[in-house]
């Protein structure tokens, strides 16, 4: 069993600690809401909040215990109810909370039983078996662990939409000693033609859309040093009459930022959070465009010497000095606040402070095969209607930060913590 986040190797104790840490982070996120928010549906076509408190432990049991190991679960009815977060076609397809969802006490009792079973499984069960597709290289184990981390972020997208009166900010809200960022460089950097290696190498865990790894020849291009800031987007709005992004709120003559826990003055040097459509329109106005996935890779991981780095900053594992990720802040900070995370070309904030839109449609690489432990994970979204995002947001876990990781959303989805930079 190999994972890029643990180059020294994985033990059962490490797996249990990873699981417990992730579950504790999830519990903290659910503590952000007041009791009256539990059955709310802050994003209309997603399941209500209650679903996700049951879904995360149920997924672990369904995937590792039942599917991979063929063992009994905890409660078949609840494991089915919380199996997968497929959104209804429209709001009329959703039923009233009392018709479907159990009480919070029942959900938490079920979750505690799932946690005990999963921890026992991680400590005692055969977790790696090349004769079982779901256990090849420990796939099902890493699937449940990374799945929880990904859902923490998408859950926060939902909680972000709740009224502030229905949320309680944690006492400690991450770092407060950010450097403040430099004045945005505005100008682009020229990247010469070269090769970009997309995906994750064989032999370590990755999601199915990360394989097979392959090399792309990338023509020369230019790309901005910094993400587009709120100040730059405000200039575009003034010049074109474009509407404000979802995360902005007008307050008289000023703009406010809809933070997770409070409204705050809009940080003009912070990256703008925008949809793909908004980003595309801004880039066209500038006479530029969004970078392709391969161009992002070349800018983030390539070097003038012609080799490639595992991270923009080099070989070191992700640390807080490299970018705004892993919950050190719940909101974006000024661009350029993490010079230690710059790429070999001097490009800033390629990992953290907001996912970055690309112009590439989300699809499988040539030779794509669905992963046995979660065959629907990627293939259901190869529909030509989703775009690839790269990098990380402030609430992306460090275990997910690798060059091959790919995120994707629809071009008009306004809730994702996503920014962009322009290329040409």
C-alpha positions as CSV (number, residue, x, y, z in Angstrom):
1,X,0.0,0.0,0.0
2,X,1.5,3.3,-1.1
3,X,0.3,6.9,-0.9
4,X,2.2,10.0,-2.0
5,X,1.3,11.7,1.2
6,X,3.2,9.1,3.2
7,X,6.5,8.4,1.4
8,X,8.0,6.6,4.4
9,X,5.2,4.0,4.2
10,X,1.8,3.2,5.7
11,X,1.1,1.2,8.8
12,X,-2.2,0.2,10.3
13,X,-1.7,2.7,13.1
14,X,-1.2,5.5,10.6
15,X,-4.4,4.4,8.8
16,X,-6.4,4.5,12.0
17,X,-5.0,7.8,13.0
18,X,-5.8,9.3,9.6
19,X,-9.4,7.9,9.9
20,X,-9.8,9.3,13.4
21,X,-8.4,12.7,12.5
22,X,-10.7,13.0,9.4
23,X,-13.7,12.0,11.5
24,X,-12.8,14.6,14.1
25,X,-12.6,17.3,11.4
26,X,-16.0,16.3,10.1
27,X,-17.5,16.4,13.6
28,X,-16.1,19.9,14.0
29,X,-17.7,21.0,10.7
30,X,-21.1,19.7,11.9
31,X,-20.6,21.6,15.1
32,X,-20.7,24.8,13.0
33,X,-24.4,24.6,12.5
34,X,-27.2,25.3,15.0
35,X,-29.7,22.5,15.6
36,X,-32.4,24.1,13.5
37,X,-30.2,23.9,10.4
38,X,-29.8,20.1,10.5
39,X,-32.5,19.3,8.0
40,X,-31.9,22.4,5.8
41,X,-31.0,22.1,2.1
42,X,-28.8,25.2,1.6
43,X,-28.1,24.2,-2.0
44,X,-31.5,23.3,-3.4
45,X,-30.6,20.4,-5.6
46,X,-28.3,18.7,-3.0
47,X,-29.4,16.5,-0.2
48,X,-30.1,18.2,3.2
49,X,-27.3,18.4,5.8
50,X,-28.5,15.4,7.7
51,X,-27.6,13.2,4.7
52,X,-23.9,13.9,4.9
53,X,-23.5,13.1,8.6
54,X,-24.8,9.6,7.8
55,X,-23.2,9.3,4.3
56,X,-19.6,9.6,5.3
57,X,-19.5,6.6,7.8
58,X,-22.0,4.6,5.6
59,X,-19.7,5.0,2.6
60,X,-16.8,3.6,4.6
61,X,-18.8,0.5,5.6
62,X,-20.4,0.1,2.2
63,X,-17.1,0.4,0.4
64,X,-14.4,-1.3,2.6
65,X,-16.4,-3.6,4.8
66,X,-19.2,-4.8,2.5
67,X,-17.9,-4.4,-1.0
68,X,-14.2,-5.0,-0.7
69,X,-14.2,-7.6,2.2
70,X,-17.7,-9.1,1.7
71,X,-18.6,-8.7,5.4
72,X,-21.7,-7.7,7.2
73,X,-22.4,-4.0,7.9
74,X,-24.2,-2.3,10.7
75,X,-27.7,-1.5,9.4
76,X,-28.7,-2.3,5.9
77,X,-31.6,0.2,5.7
78,X,-29.4,3.1,6.8
79,X,-26.5,2.0,4.7
80,X,-28.8,2.1,1.7
81,X,-30.4,5.5,2.7
82,X,-27.0,7.1,3.1
83,X,-25.3,5.3,0.2
84,X,-24.7,8.0,-2.4
85,X,-25.4,11.7,-2.7
86,X,-27.2,11.8,-6.0
87,X,-29.1,15.0,-6.3
88,X,-32.7,15.0,-7.4
89,X,-33.6,16.3,-10.9
90,X,-35.5,19.2,-9.4
91,X,-36.9,20.4,-6.1
92,X,-40.2,18.7,-6.6
93,X,-38.5,15.3,-6.5
94,X,-37.3,15.9,-2.9
95,X,-39.4,14.8,0.0
96,X,-40.0,16.5,3.3
97,X,-37.3,15.7,5.9
98,X,-39.6,13.9,8.2
99,X,-40.6,11.5,5.4
100,X,-37.1,10.2,4.8
101,X,-34.5,11.2,7.4
102,X,-34.0,9.8,10.9
103,X,-33.4,11.9,14.0
104,X,-29.9,13.3,14.6
105,X,-29.5,11.0,17.6
106,X,-30.2,7.9,15.4
107,X,-27.8,9.2,12.7
108,X,-25.0,9.7,15.3
109,X,-25.6,6.3,16.9
110,X,-25.3,4.7,13.5
111,X,-22.2,6.7,12.7
112,X,-20.5,5.7,16.0
113,X,-21.2,2.0,15.2
114,X,-19.8,2.4,11.7
115,X,-16.7,4.1,13.1
116,X,-16.0,1.3,15.6
117,X,-16.4,-1.3,12.8
118,X,-14.2,0.6,10.4
119,X,-11.4,1.0,13.0
120,X,-11.5,-2.7,13.9
121,X,-11.4,-3.5,10.1
122,X,-8.4,-1.2,9.6
123,X,-6.5,-2.9,12.5
124,X,-7.3,-6.5,11.8
125,X,-8.7,-7.2,8.3
126,X,-6.7,-8.0,5.2
127,X,-6.4,-4.6,3.5
128,X,-4.3,-5.4,0.5
129,X,-4.9,-8.4,-1.8
130,X,-4.1,-8.3,-5.5
131,X,-6.6,-11.1,-6.1
132,X,-9.4,-8.8,-5.0
133,X,-9.9,-5.8,-7.3
134,X,-11.1,-3.5,-4.6
135,X,-8.1,-4.4,-2.4
136,X,-5.4,-4.1,-5.0
137,X,-2.7,-1.9,-3.5
138,X,-5.2,-1.1,-0.7
139,X,-7.5,0.8,-3.0
140,X,-10.6,0.6,-0.9
141,X,-8.8,1.9,2.2
142,X,-7.5,5.0,0.5
143,X,-10.8,5.5,-1.2
144,X,-12.7,5.8,2.1
145,X,-10.0,8.0,3.6
146,X,-9.8,10.5,0.8
147,X,-13.6,10.4,0.2
148,X,-14.2,11.9,3.7
149,X,-11.6,14.6,3.1
150,X,-13.2,15.6,-0.2
151,X,-16.7,15.7,1.3
152,X,-15.5,18.0,4.1
153,X,-14.9,20.6,1.5
154,X,-18.2,20.1,-0.4
155,X,-20.1,20.1,2.9
156,X,-18.6,23.5,3.6
157,X,-19.8,24.8,0.3
158,X,-23.3,24.0,1.6
159,X,-22.8,25.5,5.0
160,X,-21.4,28.6,3.4
161,X,-24.9,29.2,2.0
162,X,-26.7,29.1,5.4
163,X,-27.7,32.4,7.1
164,X,-25.1,33.4,9.6
165,X,-27.6,33.1,12.4
166,X,-27.6,29.3,11.8
167,X,-23.8,28.9,12.1
168,X,-21.4,29.1,15.0
169,X,-17.8,30.0,14.3
170,X,-15.1,27.9,16.0
171,X,-13.1,29.6,18.7
172,X,-9.9,29.0,16.7
173,X,-10.3,29.9,13.1
174,X,-6.9,29.1,11.7
175,X,-3.8,31.3,11.2
176,X,-3.9,35.1,11.5
177,X,-0.3,35.8,10.7
178,X,-0.4,35.7,6.9
179,X,2.2,37.9,5.2
180,X,-0.5,40.0,3.6
181,X,0.7,39.3,0.1
182,X,2.6,41.5,-2.4
183,X,1.0,43.8,-4.9
184,X,-0.2,41.6,-7.7
185,X,2.4,41.2,-10.5
186,X,-0.4,41.5,-13.1
187,X,2.0,40.6,-15.9
188,X,2.4,37.1,-17.4
189,X,5.4,34.8,-17.5
190,X,6.5,33.2,-20.7
191,X,6.7,29.4,-20.5
192,X,8.7,27.8,-23.3
193,X,7.5,24.7,-25.1
194,X,8.0,21.5,-23.2
195,X,6.3,18.4,-21.8
196,X,3.8,18.0,-19.0
197,X,3.1,14.8,-17.2
198,X,-0.5,14.5,-16.4
199,X,-1.9,12.0,-13.9
200,X,-0.5,10.0,-11.1
201,X,2.2,7.3,-11.5
202,X,1.2,3.7,-11.3
203,X,1.8,1.9,-8.0
204,X,0.5,4.6,-5.6
205,X,-3.1,5.5,-4.8
206,X,-5.0,7.9,-7.0
207,X,-8.6,8.2,-8.3
208,X,-9.4,6.5,-11.5
209,X,-9.4,9.7,-13.5
210,X,-5.7,10.2,-12.6
211,X,-4.7,7.1,-14.6
212,X,-2.9,6.2,-16.8
213,X,-0.3,8.8,-16.4
214,X,0.8,10.3,-19.7
215,X,3.0,13.0,-21.2
216,X,1.7,15.9,-23.2
217,X,3.7,18.2,-25.5
218,X,2.8,21.7,-24.6
219,X,3.5,24.6,-27.0
220,X,5.0,27.8,-25.6
221,X,2.5,30.0,-23.8
222,X,2.2,32.9,-21.3
223,X,0.4,32.7,-18.0
224,X,-0.3,35.2,-15.2
225,X,2.0,35.1,-12.1
226,X,-1.0,35.7,-9.8
227,X,-4.6,34.7,-9.8
228,X,-7.1,37.4,-10.9
229,X,-7.8,39.5,-7.9
230,X,-11.1,41.1,-6.7
231,X,-9.7,44.5,-7.7
232,X,-9.0,43.3,-11.2
233,X,-12.5,41.8,-11.4
234,X,-14.1,45.0,-10.1
235,X,-12.4,46.9,-13.0
236,X,-13.8,44.4,-15.4
237,X,-17.3,44.9,-13.9
238,X,-17.0,48.7,-14.2
239,X,-15.9,48.4,-17.8
240,X,-18.5,45.9,-19.0
241,X,-21.4,46.0,-16.7
242,X,-20.9,42.4,-15.7
243,X,-22.7,41.1,-12.7
244,X,-20.9,40.5,-9.4
245,X,-19.8,37.0,-8.5
246,X,-21.8,35.0,-6.0
247,X,-19.4,35.7,-3.0
248,X,-19.8,39.5,-3.3
249,X,-22.5,41.6,-1.6
250,X,-23.1,45.3,-2.2
251,X,-23.2,47.5,0.8
252,X,-23.9,51.1,-0.3
253,X,-20.8,52.2,-2.2
254,X,-18.7,49.3,-1.0
255,X,-18.5,45.5,-1.7
256,X,-18.4,42.9,1.0
257,X,-17.2,39.3,0.9
258,X,-19.6,36.6,1.9
259,X,-17.2,34.7,4.2
260,X,-18.1,31.4,5.8
261,X,-18.8,32.9,9.2
262,X,-19.3,36.6,8.6
263,X,-19.5,39.4,6.0
264,X,-16.2,41.3,5.7
265,X,-14.8,44.1,3.6
266,X,-13.8,42.7,0.2
267,X,-10.1,42.0,0.1
268,X,-9.1,43.7,-3.1
269,X,-5.8,41.7,-3.3
270,X,-7.5,38.4,-2.6
271,X,-8.3,36.1,-5.6
272,X,-11.8,36.4,-7.0
273,X,-14.0,33.4,-6.6
274,X,-15.9,33.0,-9.8
275,X,-17.7,30.4,-12.0
276,X,-16.1,29.0,-15.1
277,X,-18.4,31.1,-17.3
278,X,-17.4,34.3,-15.4
279,X,-13.7,33.4,-15.6
280,X,-13.9,32.7,-19.3
281,X,-15.7,36.1,-20.0
282,X,-13.1,38.0,-18.0
283,X,-10.2,36.3,-19.9
284,X,-11.8,37.1,-23.2
285,X,-12.1,40.8,-22.1
286,X,-8.4,40.8,-21.4
287,X,-7.6,39.3,-24.8
288,X,-6.5,36.1,-23.1
289,X,-8.1,32.7,-22.2
290,X,-8.1,30.1,-19.4
291,X,-5.1,27.7,-19.4
292,X,-5.6,24.1,-20.4
293,X,-5.0,21.4,-17.9
294,X,-1.6,20.6,-19.5
295,X,-0.6,24.2,-19.4
296,X,-1.4,24.4,-15.7
297,X,0.8,21.3,-15.2
298,X,3.6,22.9,-17.2
299,X,3.4,26.1,-15.2
300,X,3.0,24.4,-11.8
301,X,5.4,21.4,-12.0
302,X,7.7,22.1,-14.9
303,X,11.1,23.7,-14.6
304,X,13.4,25.7,-17.0
305,X,15.8,22.8,-16.8
306,X,13.3,20.5,-18.4
307,X,12.4,18.2,-15.5
308,X,9.3,18.1,-13.4
309,X,8.7,18.5,-9.6
310,X,6.2,16.6,-7.5
311,X,4.9,19.9,-6.1
312,X,5.3,23.5,-7.5
313,X,7.9,24.3,-4.7
314,X,9.9,21.1,-5.1
315,X,10.1,17.7,-3.4
316,X,8.9,18.6,0.1
317,X,5.5,17.5,1.3
318,X,2.8,20.2,1.6
319,X,3.2,22.5,4.6
320,X,1.3,25.6,5.6
321,X,4.2,27.8,4.3
322,X,3.5,26.6,0.8
323,X,-0.1,27.8,0.4
324,X,-3.5,28.5,1.9
325,X,-4.8,24.9,2.3
326,X,-5.6,22.3,4.9
327,X,-7.9,24.5,7.0
328,X,-5.4,27.0,8.0
329,X,-8.0,29.6,6.9
330,X,-11.7,29.3,6.0
331,X,-11.5,32.2,3.5
332,X,-9.0,33.3,0.8
333,X,-6.1,35.7,1.6
334,X,-4.1,38.1,-0.5
335,X,-2.3,36.6,-3.5
336,X,1.4,36.2,-3.0
337,X,1.1,35.5,0.7
338,X,3.1,32.2,0.3
339,X,6.3,32.9,-1.7
340,X,7.7,29.5,-0.5
341,X,5.0,27.8,-2.6
342,X,6.0,29.5,-5.9
343,X,6.8,27.3,-8.9
344,X,10.1,27.2,-10.7
345,X,8.9,29.9,-13.0
346,X,8.0,32.2,-10.0
347,X,4.2,31.7,-10.4
348,X,2.3,32.1,-7.1
349,X,-0.5,30.3,-5.4
350,X,-0.8,27.4,-7.8
351,X,-1.8,25.2,-4.8
352,X,-4.2,26.7,-2.3
353,X,-6.3,29.9,-1.9
354,X,-8.8,28.6,-4.4
355,X,-9.1,25.8,-7.0
356,X,-8.2,27.0,-10.5
357,X,-10.4,26.7,-13.5
358,X,-8.9,25.3,-16.7
359,X,-10.4,25.2,-20.2
360,X,-10.2,21.4,-20.3
361,X,-13.4,19.4,-20.3
362,X,-13.3,16.7,-17.6
363,X,-12.8,13.3,-19.2
364,X,-10.8,10.1,-18.8
365,X,-7.3,9.8,-20.1
366,X,-6.7,7.4,-22.9
367,X,-6.9,3.9,-21.4
368,X,-9.2,5.0,-18.5
369,X,-10.7,2.2,-16.4
370,X,-13.2,2.8,-13.6
371,X,-11.9,1.9,-10.2
372,X,-13.3,-1.2,-8.6
373,X,-14.0,0.3,-5.2
374,X,-16.0,3.2,-6.6
375,X,-16.7,2.6,-10.3
376,X,-19.2,5.6,-10.6
377,X,-16.8,8.1,-9.2
378,X,-15.6,9.7,-12.4
379,X,-17.4,8.0,-15.3
380,X,-20.8,9.5,-14.4
381,X,-19.3,12.9,-15.1
382,X,-17.8,12.3,-18.5
383,X,-20.7,14.1,-20.0
384,X,-19.0,17.1,-21.7
385,X,-20.6,19.4,-19.1
386,X,-17.9,19.7,-16.5
387,X,-14.5,21.4,-16.5
388,X,-11.3,20.4,-14.8
389,X,-10.0,22.4,-11.8
390,X,-6.5,22.1,-10.4
391,X,-4.7,23.1,-7.3
392,X,-6.5,23.4,-3.9
393,X,-8.7,25.7,-1.8
394,X,-8.3,26.9,1.8
395,X,-10.2,23.8,3.0
396,X,-8.6,21.1,0.8
397,X,-6.9,18.5,3.0
398,X,-3.1,18.2,2.5
399,X,-3.5,14.4,1.8
400,X,-5.2,15.4,-1.5
401,X,-2.5,17.7,-2.7
402,X,-0.6,16.0,-5.5
403,X,0.0,16.9,-9.1
404,X,-2.3,14.2,-10.5
405,X,-5.4,15.1,-8.4
406,X,-8.2,16.5,-10.6
407,X,-11.4,18.3,-9.5
408,X,-14.3,19.1,-11.7
409,X,-17.6,21.2,-11.7
410,X,-20.2,22.6,-14.0
411,X,-19.3,25.9,-15.6
412,X,-22.2,27.8,-13.9
413,X,-21.8,26.3,-10.4
414,X,-21.3,29.3,-8.1
415,X,-20.5,27.7,-4.8
416,X,-17.1,26.2,-5.3
417,X,-14.1,28.0,-3.9
418,X,-12.6,28.5,-7.4
419,X,-10.5,31.3,-8.9
420,X,-8.5,31.5,-12.1
421,X,-5.6,33.1,-13.9
422,X,-5.3,34.0,-17.6
423,X,-3.1,32.5,-20.3
424,X,-2.3,33.3,-23.9
